[in-house]
Amino acid sequence: MLLFPMKIRLSFITAALWLFASASIVHAQALAPAVQSKVEEQIKLITAWAAEPAVVEAVRAHNASVPPEQAALTQDKWRALTVLDPLVRGFTKNPVGQFLKTKKSDLVTEAFVSDAEGLKVGFIAKTSGWSHKGKPKHDVPMTGKAWQGPVEVDESSGMQQLQIAVPVLDGGKPIGSLVVGISVSKLSS
C-alpha cells in the first residue's frame, strides 16, 4: 500500500473541496427554466417601457444638449452628491423619473434611463454611477439588443437582484438604455 504524506493528502482534499465549492457557486448563478421564462416576460414588458414617447423624447433631448451642470459631472463628483441634492432629485422628479416611479413594485427594485453616452436621464432612485458607458448594461443595448446581468447584491439598493437592460429606440436606432433591477426573491415566488 502506497502512503501519501499527510501534507499531500491535505492539499488534495483542499483542492477537491475548492473545486466542489466553485462548481456549486457557478451552478447557483444559473436560473431555473421557470424563473428564466419570467425574466424573458419582464424583458418584453421593459422593452415597452423604453418605447414610451416620454422616455424616447427625453433621451433624444438629452443627447442633443446635456445641461452644463450635468456635463461637468464625473463618477467621483456623482458619488459625493447626496440623494437630497437638487441635481439628484431633479432626475426623480422629471417626466422620465415620474414615469419610472409608476413602474416601481415589489418586483422592480430600481430603474434608470441613460442617454447615448451612458449619462443619466431619469431614475427611481440615485444610481451608484453617473455613467454606465463601458459596461455591458449600457453598451449591449446600444447595439440594439437586450442584456441580462447575473444575480447579485445591488450596491445602491442592497437587494439581491438581476438587472435587465434594453435599448431606447428612435426610429429603430438605439439612442439610450433603460436598466431595470428585478428582485430575485419576488421573481422566484
N, C-alpha and C positions, 0 to 999 in steps of 0.2 A: 504494500500500500504506500502510495506516494503522499507524503505530508507536505503541505504548503506552510511556510512560516505564517505566524499569526498576522503580521503586518500585510502580507499579500492577500490573505483571506479577507481582512477588514477592508482593504482597498477595493476588492472585487465586490463585496457586499455593498459598500458605499456607492460604487458606480452603478450597480444594479438598481439600488433604491432611487438614485438620482434619475436614471433612465425611466423608471416606472412613474416617478413623480412628474417628470417632464411630459410624458405621454398623457397623463391624466389632465394636466393643465391644458394641453392642446385640445384634447377631447372635450373638456369643459367649455371651451370657447365656441364650439360648434352648436348651432341652434337646432333644436328638434324640427323635423319637417313641418309639423303643425304650426310651430312658432314662426318659422321662416315664411310660411304661407301668409301669416298675419302681417309680417313685415312687408311683404310684397303688396298686400292690400293697402298698407299705410303709404307706400311709395306712390301708388296711384292717387290716393287722396291728396298727398302733399304736392304732387305734380299739378293738381287742380288749383291748389292754393297759390302756387307760383305763377299761375296764368291769370290770376285776378287782375283786372285793369289797374287798380290802385297800386299793386305791387310792381307791375311792369312799368307804369308811368313813373313811379318814384325812382326805380333803378335807372331808367332812361335819363331822367333829370339829373340824378347824382353822377352818372357817367359823364354827362355834358358839362357839369360845373360842381366841383366839390367845394363846399364852403371853406373859406380860408382857415377858420379855427379847426376844422377837421383835417385839412391838408397838412397842417403843422404837427399833427399827432404822430407819435411813434409808439411802438409796443410799450416801452417803459413809461412814457407820459400817460398812456391809456391806463396802465395798471395802477398808476398813482392817483387816478381820479376815483372819487367815491361814488357810490350809487346815487347819492343825493346831489352830485354836481349837476348844474343846469344843462351842461352839454350832454351828459349821460341820460338824464331824464328826458331830454328832447327826443331821443331815439325811441323811448317807450310811449311818448305822447303824440308822435307824428302819425299820419294815416297808416303807415305800414306797421308801426308798433301797436296801434289800436286794433288793426285787423288781426295781427298775430295773437293779441290778448284774447280775442274771441275764440281762438282755437286751443287755448290753454285748458288742460284737463288733467285727470289723474294719469292718463297715458302720456300726454305731451309734457315733458319736463322742461324743455327750452325750445326756442325758435328764434332764428335771426336771418335777416336778408343782407346780402353783401352785393356791392357793385362789381364791375368787371375786374377791378384791382383788388378785390377782397376786403374793401373798406365797408364798414357797417352803414346800412341804410335805415334799418329799424330792427327792434328786437323786443322780446318779452321782458328780459332782464339782462343786465350788463354781462357781456361776454368776457372770458378770460383774456382774449386777444383782440386787438384793434383790427388787424388784417389777418386773414387766413390764406392769403395768396402764398403759394408754395406748399400748401397742404392738400392732400387728396380731397378733403371735404369741400374745397373750393375749386381746385384745378380740374377734377374729373367732371363736375357739372359744366364747367366752362368748355368742355369738349362736346357737350350736348347729351351726356349720359348721366344716369343716376348713380349714386355711390352709397354704399352701406359700410359703416365702420364696425369695429369689433365691440364686444360688450366690455365696458369699462366704467370706472367711477369718474363722473364728470367733475372737473375742477371747480366750475362755477356753481353747480347745483348740489354737489356732494352725493348724488344719487347714482345707483348702478343703472346704466342706460346704454343704448346704442344710438348712434347718430345716423340719420338718413339725409342725404343732400341731393337736391335736384336742380336743374338749370332754370333760371328765369329766362324765358324766351321772348324775343321781339321779332316777329316775322320769321320765326323758325330759327333765329340766330341766338345763341347764348349771350346774354348781356350781364348776368349776375348769377347768384346762387341763393338757394333757400336751404338752410340746415335746420333740422328738427331732431331734438333728443326724444327718444321713446323709452319709457320706463320698462325695464325688462320684467320686473315682477308683475306689472299690470298686463303686459303683453302675453305673459305665460299663463295668466289666470283665465 
